[in-house]
Amino acid sequence: MSTMPLGRRKRADEIAEHIERAISTGEFKEGAQMPSEKELAERFGVGRPSVRQALFTLQQQGLVEITSGTRARVTAPSGKFLTGQLASLIARMTSTGQGQEHMEQTRLLFEAGVAWQAARVATDEDIRRLKAALDANAAAIGNTGLFVRTDVAFHAELTVITRNPVFSGVHDALVGWLVDQRTTTIHMPDADRFSVRDHTAIYEAVAARDPMRAFHEMTSHLRLISEFYRESKRLSDEILRQVARDVAGRIDRERESMWASGPRAANEPGKPPEAVTGKSKAGRRSKDA
């Protein structure tokens, strides 16, 4: 192998790019062991720690597999690996208000497109499976945990109908976020019934093989869920804030009442001020006698 002097960029990153390029061009073939760390260090004119860091980066990307005591082996990113990476990205994005809004927009366009495609290609068997998913969701009304699972399953069935593995993979990556969102919105009054109403309209559009109608029914459904989510979060925050104010106010009133009864009352927590005051008067009368 010829040597490849590197530029001034971070060495490990540039090594990773060169190795990734070698994998994509077939120089390092899938399933084959790569050159040793020593050989790679000589090739790129760097130290072995830089090579080790580059291989670790590639392992995080699913391009190589590193086992202690052996040379790294070239692998291809699996669907499960890519789904996991995307799910992690979604979790980080939705941790902020703006990220949550961006994901809602993304989901709306994605799932509306899935509904459109499902209506285009659905077979009679697909329609039967979708109806079964809808019936299971309707039967779960009132059972929060089961309703959330059957809700997500109904949307998953639409991706299966498209026969597009990319759609199914994206949906799988979204599941964690979808479950969190639905678990939040399901506590809104009649939210489960509104969802079943919308799912029924989506099913009917797909069953009628009407892509445009399916697209718009899914769009309306997801807009409703997004509004439910925002209102549920807002109300939850307001209720908790009011509870905090109420508790703080009660403690403040008890403290003021305690100190108003005199220092001795303050030194005997847990006893009503009246009881403490009464005891003191009784003690004085006994002493006077």
Secondary structure, DSSP 8 states (H G I E B T S, - for coil): -------SS-HHHHHHHHHHHHHHTTSS-TTSB---HHHHHHHHTS-HHHHHHHHHHHHHTTSEE--TTS--EE----HHHHHHHHHHHHHHHTTSHHHHHHHHHHHHHHHHHHHHHHHHH--HHHHHHHHHHHHHHHHTTT-HHHHHHHHHHHHHHHHHHHT-HHHHHHHHHHHHHHHHHHHHHTTSTTHHHHHHHHHHHHHHHHHTT-HHHHHHHHHHHHHHHHHHHHHHHHHHHHHHHHHHHHHHHHHHHHHHHHHHT-HHHHTSTTS-HHHHHHHHHHHHHHHH-
